[in-house]
Amino acid sequence: MNGNELLKKLRKVARQRGEHLEFIKKHGKGSHGTICLGERCTTMKDRKKEIGKGLLNAMLEQLGVDKDEL
């Protein structure tokens, strides 16, 4: 899964939960940015590149999203 695919799936989760999802490009170095889902935030690397399983699990944990919700 790449960053754009993750954002698309997180938008669905946010809609189901009634929470606000925001991607802030300026909050990160280079191609990195910040994803905020409700009150929780995490950093995401380049949206066009693949996200490894370990990093994906860590990001979902930081956002409070269960992998089954995706």
Backbone bond lengths (Angstrom), bond angles and torsions (degrees), N, CA, C in turn:
res aa  C-N    CA-C-N  psi(-1)  N-CA   C-N-CA  omega(-1)  CA-C   N-CA-C  phi
1 M - - - 1.445 - - 1.530 107.62 -
2 N 1.343 116.11 133.55 1.457 118.42 175.73 1.532 110.17 -98.18
3 G 1.318 116.18 177.34 1.458 120.87 -175.04 1.514 113.89 -61.81
4 N 1.339 117.40 -39.69 1.464 120.24 179.83 1.526 111.38 -65.05
5 E 1.327 116.73 -39.63 1.469 120.53 177.80 1.523 110.59 -64.58
6 L 1.334 116.36 -40.44 1.463 120.55 178.52 1.524 110.52 -63.27
7 L 1.325 117.40 -44.30 1.468 120.37 178.91 1.525 111.40 -59.82
8 K 1.325 116.51 -41.51 1.464 120.83 179.95 1.532 110.44 -61.68
9 K 1.339 116.17 -43.75 1.465 120.16 179.97 1.523 111.59 -69.46
10 L 1.336 116.84 -36.83 1.463 119.86 178.46 1.528 111.43 -67.73
11 R 1.332 117.37 -31.53 1.473 120.27 176.19 1.530 110.51 -61.95
12 K 1.338 116.34 -40.43 1.468 120.35 177.68 1.522 110.90 -64.29
13 V 1.342 116.36 -43.01 1.465 121.07 178.92 1.520 109.67 -61.86
14 A 1.328 116.77 -44.01 1.466 121.01 -179.55 1.527 110.54 -62.27
15 R 1.329 116.88 -42.04 1.469 120.93 178.49 1.522 111.05 -61.98
16 Q 1.329 116.94 -43.51 1.465 121.38 -179.89 1.522 111.51 -64.68
17 R 1.319 116.54 -36.68 1.462 121.21 -179.03 1.526 112.98 -85.10
18 G 1.320 117.01 -14.85 1.457 120.51 -176.29 1.523 112.17 75.20
19 E 1.332 116.72 27.62 1.462 122.09 -179.80 1.524 110.34 -106.36
20 H 1.317 115.11 165.40 1.458 122.34 -179.48 1.526 109.47 -95.03
21 L 1.339 117.30 131.27 1.458 122.38 175.73 1.515 108.30 -113.53
22 E 1.327 116.04 133.82 1.461 120.41 -179.11 1.522 109.28 -140.54
23 F 1.341 115.98 137.40 1.465 121.73 172.78 1.516 107.23 -113.62
24 I 1.336 116.37 122.11 1.458 121.57 -177.10 1.524 108.17 -111.74
25 K 1.341 116.53 108.27 1.461 121.28 -177.05 1.525 112.69 -68.27
26 K 1.311 117.27 -34.01 1.465 120.90 -173.74 1.522 113.16 -76.11
27 H 1.322 117.58 -13.80 1.468 121.31 179.46 1.516 110.08 -92.68
28 G 1.299 116.08 69.19 1.454 121.26 179.26 1.511 109.52 168.54
29 K 1.297 116.34 155.98 1.452 121.13 -177.47 1.525 109.90 -89.29
30 G 1.314 117.24 135.28 1.462 121.74 177.54 1.514 111.59 65.37
31 S 1.326 116.60 -121.17 1.463 121.16 -177.37 1.525 112.51 -90.03
32 H 1.329 117.61 3.54 1.462 121.50 -179.80 1.524 110.84 -79.42
33 G 1.312 115.86 156.37 1.456 122.24 176.59 1.517 109.72 -151.25
34 T 1.323 115.64 178.46 1.456 121.23 -178.61 1.521 109.88 -116.31
35 I 1.324 116.38 132.64 1.462 122.49 174.09 1.518 107.10 -105.48
36 C 1.323 116.65 129.03 1.464 121.22 175.39 1.522 108.29 -120.41
37 L 1.314 116.10 125.04 1.458 123.35 176.64 1.513 106.28 -118.79
38 G 1.317 115.81 105.31 1.456 119.80 -174.21 1.519 109.08 66.24
39 E 1.321 116.90 -122.91 1.470 122.60 -179.16 1.531 112.70 -93.43
40 R 1.322 117.88 -8.14 1.466 121.41 -174.53 1.523 110.69 -101.63
41 C 1.336 116.30 142.51 1.461 121.86 -178.04 1.526 110.96 -132.99
42 T 1.337 115.18 156.03 1.454 122.37 174.67 1.520 108.24 -150.17
43 T 1.323 116.56 162.94 1.459 121.90 178.84 1.519 108.89 -97.81
44 M 1.345 115.39 138.51 1.458 120.45 178.33 1.515 109.11 -121.55
45 K 1.332 115.84 137.95 1.456 119.80 177.14 1.529 109.40 -79.25
46 D 1.291 117.45 -167.87 1.463 124.08 -177.10 1.530 111.42 -45.08
47 R 1.332 116.46 126.41 1.467 121.22 -176.56 1.520 113.01 -69.20
48 K 1.322 118.14 -16.45 1.461 121.12 -177.08 1.527 112.86 -91.21
49 K 1.335 116.51 -14.15 1.468 120.26 -176.79 1.526 111.36 -97.35
50 E 1.328 114.28 156.81 1.464 121.08 178.80 1.527 110.95 -65.71
51 I 1.330 115.37 144.75 1.459 121.97 176.12 1.526 107.07 -105.00
52 G 1.329 116.70 125.86 1.466 121.69 179.41 1.522 111.41 -66.32
53 K 1.329 116.39 159.78 1.470 121.35 -177.57 1.517 112.52 -60.03
54 G 1.336 116.74 -44.46 1.460 120.53 -178.86 1.515 112.09 -63.83
55 L 1.333 116.54 -44.82 1.461 120.83 179.12 1.525 110.40 -65.77
56 L 1.325 117.34 -41.75 1.460 121.16 178.53 1.526 110.89 -59.85
57 N 1.327 116.82 -46.08 1.469 120.53 178.95 1.523 111.51 -61.93
58 A 1.332 116.95 -40.66 1.467 120.78 179.35 1.529 110.78 -65.50
59 M 1.330 116.91 -41.97 1.467 120.90 179.77 1.524 110.71 -64.29
60 L 1.326 116.84 -43.88 1.461 120.44 179.95 1.522 110.93 -64.41
61 E 1.331 116.67 -38.80 1.464 120.66 178.07 1.528 110.52 -63.63
62 Q 1.331 116.94 -42.14 1.463 120.94 179.11 1.526 111.58 -64.58
63 L 1.334 116.53 -32.06 1.467 120.71 179.74 1.526 112.52 -87.09
64 G 1.330 117.16 -8.96 1.458 120.67 -179.60 1.515 113.22 75.13
65 V 1.334 116.26 32.73 1.465 121.91 -178.88 1.522 108.56 -112.89
66 D 1.327 116.72 131.81 1.457 122.00 175.62 1.527 108.17 -82.08
67 K 1.314 117.55 141.59 1.463 121.11 -178.01 1.529 111.85 -58.89
68 D 1.330 117.06 -29.11 1.467 120.95 179.04 1.528 112.13 -67.82
69 E 1.330 117.70 -22.91 1.464 120.96 179.29 1.523 112.02 -70.57
70 L 1.335 116.36 -22.66 1.455 119.68 179.50 1.504 108.91 -78.70
